Amino acid sequence: MGFLDDAKDKLSDAVDSQGDKISDGLDKAADFASDKTGGKYDDKIDTGVDKAKDALDGLDGKDDDIK
C-alpha cells in the first residue's frame, strides 16, 4: 500500500468517526468567509462547501458521513 492509499484510508476513517464535527467546521469556515467578504461571494462559498462535503463524504463510497 502506498503513501497516498494510506493517507486516504486514514482520512476516510476520520470522516467516518468525526463527520459531524467536520461538517460543522466547514460551515463555520463558510460563515467566517462570508462575514469577511460582506456576503458578496456567498454563492461561491456555498458551492465550495457543498463540493468539499460531497468529496469527503464519498471517500468510502457511501454518502452517509457528512450532512
DSSP file (Angstrom, degrees, kcal/mol; ACC not computed):
  #  RESIDUE AA STRUCTURE BP1 BP2  ACC     N-H-->O    O-->H-N    N-H-->O    O-->H-N    TCO  KAPPA ALPHA  PHI   PSI    X-CA   Y-CA   Z-CA
    1    1 A M              0   0    0      0, 0.0     2,-0.0     0, 0.0     0, 0.0   0.000 360.0 360.0 360.0 130.8    0.0    0.0    0.0
    2    2 A G     >  -     0   0    0      1,-0.1     4,-2.3     4,-0.0     5,-0.2  -0.235 360.0 -99.3 -82.9 172.9    1.4    3.3   -1.0
    3    3 A F  H  > S+     0   0    0      1,-0.2     4,-2.4     2,-0.2     5,-0.2   0.903 121.7  48.6 -58.3 -45.7    1.6    6.6    1.0
    4    4 A L  H  > S+     0   0    0      1,-0.2     4,-2.4     2,-0.2    -1,-0.2   0.872 110.0  51.6 -68.3 -36.1   -1.4    8.1   -0.7
    5    5 A D  H  > S+     0   0    0      2,-0.2     4,-2.2     1,-0.2    -1,-0.2   0.914 111.3  48.2 -64.3 -41.3   -3.5    5.0   -0.2
    6    6 A D  H  X S+     0   0    0     -4,-2.3     4,-2.2     2,-0.2    -2,-0.2   0.907 111.8  49.3 -64.3 -42.6   -2.6    5.0    3.5
    7    7 A A  H  X S+     0   0    0     -4,-2.4     4,-2.5     2,-0.2    -2,-0.2   0.900 110.5  50.7 -64.3 -40.8   -3.5    8.7    3.8
    8    8 A K  H  X S+     0   0    0     -4,-2.4     4,-2.7     1,-0.2    -2,-0.2   0.910 109.9  50.2 -63.8 -42.0   -6.8    8.2    2.0
    9    9 A D  H  X S+     0   0    0     -4,-2.2     4,-2.3     2,-0.2    -2,-0.2   0.912 111.9  47.3 -63.0 -42.1   -7.7    5.3    4.4
   10   10 A K  H  X S+     0   0    0     -4,-2.2     4,-2.1     2,-0.2    -2,-0.2   0.904 113.4  48.1 -66.1 -40.9   -6.8    7.5    7.5
   11   11 A L  H  X S+     0   0    0     -4,-2.5     4,-2.5     2,-0.2    -2,-0.2   0.904 110.7  51.6 -65.6 -40.6   -8.8   10.4    6.1
   12   12 A S  H  X S+     0   0    0     -4,-2.7     4,-2.3     1,-0.2    -2,-0.2   0.907 109.7  49.4 -62.5 -41.9  -11.8    8.1    5.4
   13   13 A D  H  X S+     0   0    0     -4,-2.3     4,-2.1     2,-0.2    -1,-0.2   0.897 110.8  50.5 -62.9 -40.2  -11.6    6.7    8.9
   14   14 A A  H  X S+     0   0    0     -4,-2.1     4,-2.6     1,-0.2    -2,-0.2   0.907 110.7  48.5 -64.9 -41.6  -11.6   10.3   10.3
   15   15 A V  H  X S+     0   0    0     -4,-2.5     4,-0.8     1,-0.2    -1,-0.2   0.895 110.3  52.7 -65.5 -39.1  -14.5   11.3    8.2
   16   16 A D  H  < S+     0   0    0     -4,-2.3     3,-0.3     1,-0.2    -2,-0.2   0.912 119.6  33.3 -61.4 -42.4  -16.5    8.2    9.4
   17   17 A S  H  < S+     0   0    0     -4,-2.1    -2,-0.2     1,-0.2    -1,-0.2   0.756 131.7  29.4 -88.9 -24.2  -15.9    8.9   13.0
   18   18 A Q  H  X S+     0   0    0     -4,-2.6     4,-2.3    -5,-0.2     3,-0.2   0.025  74.2 127.2-125.7  27.4  -15.9   12.7   13.0
   19   19 A G  H  X S+     0   0    0     -4,-0.8     4,-2.4    -3,-0.3     5,-0.2   0.851  74.9  52.2 -56.4 -39.7  -18.2   13.6   10.1
   20   20 A D  H  > S+     0   0    0      2,-0.2     4,-2.3     1,-0.2    -1,-0.2   0.914 111.3  46.2 -65.1 -42.5  -20.5   15.9   12.2
   21   21 A K  H  > S+     0   0    0     -3,-0.2     4,-2.2     2,-0.2    -2,-0.2   0.882 112.3  50.7 -68.5 -38.0  -17.5   17.9   13.6
   22   22 A I  H  X S+     0   0    0     -4,-2.3     4,-2.3     2,-0.2    -2,-0.2   0.920 110.8  49.4 -64.4 -43.5  -16.0   18.2   10.1
   23   23 A S  H  X S+     0   0    0     -4,-2.4     4,-2.2    -5,-0.2    -2,-0.2   0.917 111.1  49.2 -61.6 -44.5  -19.3   19.4    8.7
   24   24 A D  H  X S+     0   0    0     -4,-2.3     4,-2.4     1,-0.2    -1,-0.2   0.894 110.3  51.8 -62.1 -39.9  -19.7   22.0   11.5
   25   25 A G  H  X S+     0   0    0     -4,-2.2     4,-2.4     2,-0.2    -2,-0.2   0.899 109.3  48.9 -64.4 -41.3  -16.1   23.2   10.8
   26   26 A L  H  X S+     0   0    0     -4,-2.3     4,-2.1     2,-0.2    -1,-0.2   0.899 111.8  49.7 -64.6 -40.1  -16.8   23.7    7.1
   27   27 A D  H  X S+     0   0    0     -4,-2.2     4,-2.3     2,-0.2    -2,-0.2   0.903 111.1  49.0 -65.4 -40.6  -20.0   25.6    7.9
   28   28 A K  H  X S+     0   0    0     -4,-2.4     4,-2.4     2,-0.2    -2,-0.2   0.900 110.5  50.6 -65.3 -40.4  -18.1   27.8   10.4
   29   29 A A  H  X S+     0   0    0     -4,-2.4     4,-2.5     2,-0.2    -1,-0.2   0.894 110.4  50.2 -63.7 -39.1  -15.4   28.5    7.9
   30   30 A A  H  X S+     0   0    0     -4,-2.1     4,-2.4     2,-0.2    -2,-0.2   0.910 110.5  49.2 -65.1 -42.3  -18.0   29.4    5.3
   31   31 A D  H  X S+     0   0    0     -4,-2.3     4,-2.4     2,-0.2    -2,-0.2   0.906 111.5  49.7 -62.9 -41.4  -19.7   31.8    7.7
   32   32 A F  H  X S+     0   0    0     -4,-2.4     4,-2.4     2,-0.2    -2,-0.2   0.930 112.0  47.1 -62.6 -46.3  -16.4   33.4    8.5
   33   33 A A  H  X S+     0   0    0     -4,-2.5     4,-1.6     1,-0.2     6,-0.2   0.892 111.8  51.5 -63.5 -39.1  -15.5   33.9    4.8
   34   34 A S  H  X>S+     0   0    0     -4,-2.4     5,-2.4     2,-0.2     4,-0.5   0.913 110.2  48.6 -63.7 -43.2  -19.0   35.3    4.2
   35   35 A D  H ><5S+     0   0    0     -4,-2.4     3,-0.8     1,-0.2    -2,-0.2   0.912 111.2  50.2 -62.1 -43.0  -18.6   37.8    7.1
   36   36 A K  H 3<5S+     0   0    0     -4,-2.4    -1,-0.2     1,-0.2    -2,-0.2   0.789 115.4  42.3 -68.6 -28.0  -15.2   38.9    5.8
   37   37 A T  H ><5S-     0   0    0     -4,-1.6     3,-1.3    -5,-0.2    -1,-0.2   0.387 110.7-117.9 -99.2   3.0  -16.4   39.4    2.2
   38   38 A G  T <<5 -     0   0    0     -3,-0.8    -3,-0.2    -4,-0.5    -4,-0.1   0.759  65.4 -65.2  68.8  23.9  -19.6   41.1    3.3
   39   39 A G  T > <S+     0   0    0     -5,-2.4     3,-1.1    -6,-0.2    -1,-0.2   0.508 104.3 126.8  79.1   3.4  -21.8   38.4    1.7
   40   40 A K  T <  S+     0   0    0     -3,-1.3     3,-0.2    -6,-0.3    -2,-0.1   0.817  79.3  32.2 -64.9 -31.8  -20.5   39.3   -1.7
   41   41 A Y  T 3> S+     0   0    0      1,-0.1     4,-2.6    -8,-0.1     3,-0.3  -0.013  76.6 126.5-117.0  28.8  -19.4   35.8   -2.6
   42   42 A D  H <> S+     0   0    0     -3,-1.1     4,-2.8     1,-0.2     5,-0.2   0.868  73.6  53.2 -57.1 -40.1  -22.0   33.7   -0.7
   43   43 A D  H  > S+     0   0    0     -4,-0.2     4,-1.9     1,-0.2    -1,-0.2   0.904 112.6  43.9 -64.8 -40.0  -23.0   31.6   -3.7
   44   44 A K  H  > S+     0   0    0     -3,-0.3     4,-2.3     2,-0.2    -2,-0.2   0.883 114.1  50.3 -71.4 -38.7  -19.4   30.7   -4.5
   45   45 A I  H  X S+     0   0    0     -4,-2.6     4,-2.5     2,-0.2    -2,-0.2   0.932 111.4  48.3 -63.4 -46.4  -18.6   29.9   -0.8
   46   46 A D  H  X S+     0   0    0     -4,-2.8     4,-2.4    -5,-0.2    -2,-0.2   0.891 111.1  50.9 -62.4 -40.2  -21.7   27.7   -0.5
   47   47 A T  H  X S+     0   0    0     -4,-1.9     4,-2.3    -5,-0.2    -1,-0.2   0.918 111.0  48.7 -63.0 -43.6  -20.8   25.9   -3.7
   48   48 A G  H  X S+     0   0    0     -4,-2.3     4,-2.3     2,-0.2    -2,-0.2   0.905 111.7  48.4 -63.7 -42.5  -17.3   25.3   -2.5
   49   49 A V  H  X S+     0   0    0     -4,-2.5     4,-2.6     2,-0.2    -1,-0.2   0.911 111.2  50.7 -65.3 -42.1  -18.5   24.0    0.9
   50   50 A D  H  X S+     0   0    0     -4,-2.4     4,-2.4     1,-0.2    -2,-0.2   0.909 111.7  47.6 -62.0 -41.9  -21.0   21.7   -0.8
   51   51 A K  H  X S+     0   0    0     -4,-2.3     4,-2.5     2,-0.2    -1,-0.2   0.895 111.7  50.3 -66.9 -39.2  -18.3   20.2   -3.1
   52   52 A A  H  X S+     0   0    0     -4,-2.3     4,-2.5     2,-0.2     5,-0.2   0.923 111.8  47.7 -64.0 -44.0  -16.0   19.7   -0.1
   53   53 A K  H  X S+     0   0    0     -4,-2.6     4,-2.6     2,-0.2    -2,-0.2   0.915 112.7  48.8 -63.2 -43.2  -18.6   17.9    1.9
   54   54 A D  H  X S+     0   0    0     -4,-2.4     4,-1.8     2,-0.2    -2,-0.2   0.910 112.3  48.5 -63.5 -42.0  -19.5   15.7   -1.1
   55   55 A A  H  < S+     0   0    0     -4,-2.5     4,-0.3     2,-0.2    -2,-0.2   0.925 114.8  44.0 -65.4 -44.8  -15.9   14.8   -1.8
   56   56 A L  H >< S+     0   0    0     -4,-2.5     3,-1.1     1,-0.2     4,-0.3   0.893 113.6  51.1 -66.8 -39.3  -15.2   14.0    1.9
   57   57 A D  H >< S+     0   0    0     -4,-2.6     3,-0.5     1,-0.2     7,-0.4   0.823 107.5  53.7 -68.3 -30.8  -18.4   12.0    2.2
   58   58 A G  G >< S+     0   0    0     -4,-1.8     3,-1.3     1,-0.2    -1,-0.2   0.405  78.2  98.3 -86.1   3.2  -17.7   10.0   -0.9
   59   59 A L  G <  S+     0   0    0     -3,-1.1    -1,-0.2     1,-0.3    -2,-0.1   0.875  90.4  38.6 -59.3 -38.6  -14.2    8.8    0.2
   60   60 A D  G <  S-     0   0    0     -3,-0.5    -1,-0.3     2,-0.4    -2,-0.1   0.359 118.0-107.4 -95.8   7.1  -15.5    5.5    1.5
   61   61 A G  S <  S+     0   0    0     -3,-1.3     2,-0.4     1,-0.2    -3,-0.1   0.438  92.2  96.9  84.2  -1.4  -18.0    5.0   -1.4
   62   62 A K        -     0   0    0     -5,-0.4     2,-1.2     0, 0.0     3,-0.4  -0.965  66.4-144.9-121.9 137.9  -21.0    5.7    0.9
   63   63 A D  S    S+     0   0    0     -2,-0.4    -5,-0.1     1,-0.2    -6,-0.1  -0.619  72.8  96.4 -97.8  74.6  -22.8    9.0    1.2
   64   64 A D        +     0   0    0     -2,-1.2    -1,-0.2    -7,-0.4     3,-0.1   0.382  59.9  71.5-140.7   2.3  -23.6    8.7    4.9
   65   65 A D  S    S+     0   0    0     -3,-0.4     2,-0.5    -8,-0.2    -2,-0.1   0.846  92.7  43.1 -97.8 -37.0  -21.0   10.5    6.9
   66   66 A I              0   0    0    -13,-0.1    -1,-0.2     1,-0.1   -46,-0.1  -0.938 360.0 360.0-119.0 131.8  -21.5   14.3    6.4
   67   67 A K              0   0    0     -2,-0.5    -1,-0.1   -48,-0.1   -47,-0.1   0.399 360.0 360.0 -99.6 360.0  -24.8   16.0    6.3
